[in-house]
């Protein structure tokens, strides 16, 4: 998702920049950003992140300057206001409620950053009556439910801001499509990992700065342990590489498993996977040919179709 706003806010706070965090806590109608969206602002007006599609950021920055000065959090509501909609409202027709909080104690931010580094699911819980804040895990029933649904929101007067471990995209095959897919995945909030035992394909020069695992796909996936926040895509066009990776992924909890190839080759692939012991329920989870049918031809277009399908599955629970 780009900049880690937790790390940024902590860094700015430690630099004495008078940091304020703005968070969307409720939305009605056609709101441009979801609940939990955040923006970090310093006393000079520098900002990172967003709470709308650009409609209200300017107004929030002005409010943040006051909040930084007085040290008292506040709740703000923005919506369509006829002629003033573009000035400090939402021209799309929605309404949002934004919590603007000064950072006065770094302990919550530091603990949250540590949890993120350890891959732990936690939530920042704020009492909307007095704006007191605590970092809680799934031992709290309401937090546990919000973590499972991956949805921040208000429960009994508390705003629960969910911070689940990062989504992951594991790609088998260091091919041209992977070169386009990796940056797209990162923009969508995924931590990408590339698997390819072929040294010429998985060369660091072809994928500078990326995590490349040079083991056989089934062994690599066993070590990486895909979970319910992981998507797996195989792109090699080589059954010796794709099939072990697919078998390992389909036996696990990954929310998406897709494979490159035509419909004709997919029929043969299903026969091979059945021979490896996979049953109908596991094979039904496989998306092949991989990606939405948008007429994609180039590596970039195919990568776009893959990322679109992964997103569709992630956001449409229970649908293929």
HELIX and SHEET records of a PDB file:
HELIX    1   1 UNK A    5  UNK A   14  1                                  10    
HELIX    2   2 UNK A   57  UNK A   70  1                                  14    
HELIX    3   3 UNK A   82  UNK A   84  5                                   3    
HELIX    4   4 UNK A   85  UNK A   88  1                                   4    
HELIX    5   5 UNK A  107  UNK A  118  1                                  12    
HELIX    6   6 UNK A  141  UNK A  149  1                                   9    
HELIX    7   7 UNK A  176  UNK A  187  1                                  12    
HELIX    8   8 UNK A  217  UNK A  224  1                                   8    
HELIX    9   9 UNK A  239  UNK A  250  1                                  12    
HELIX   10  10 UNK A  263  UNK A  275  1                                  13    
HELIX   11  11 UNK A  280  UNK A  284  1                                   5    
HELIX   12  12 UNK A  299  UNK A  315  1                                  17    
SHEET    1   A 5 UNK A  47  UNK A  49  0                                        
SHEET    2   A 5 UNK A  38  UNK A  41 -1                                        
SHEET    3   A 5 UNK A  20  UNK A  28 -1                                        
SHEET    4   A 5 UNK A  95  UNK A 102 -1                                        
SHEET    5   A 5 UNK A  74  UNK A  79 -1                                        
SHEET    1   B 4 UNK A 133  UNK A 136  0                                        
SHEET    2   B 4 UNK A 122  UNK A 127 -1                                        
SHEET    3   B 4 UNK A 158  UNK A 163 -1                                        
SHEET    4   B 4 UNK A 153  UNK A 155 -1                                        
SHEET    1   C 6 UNK A 212  UNK A 213  0                                        
SHEET    2   C 6 UNK A 190  UNK A 195  1                                        
SHEET    3   C 6 UNK A 167  UNK A 172  1                                        
SHEET    4   C 6 UNK A 230  UNK A 234  1                                        
SHEET    5   C 6 UNK A 256  UNK A 259  1                                        
SHEET    6   C 6 UNK A 286  UNK A 287  1                                        
END                                                                             
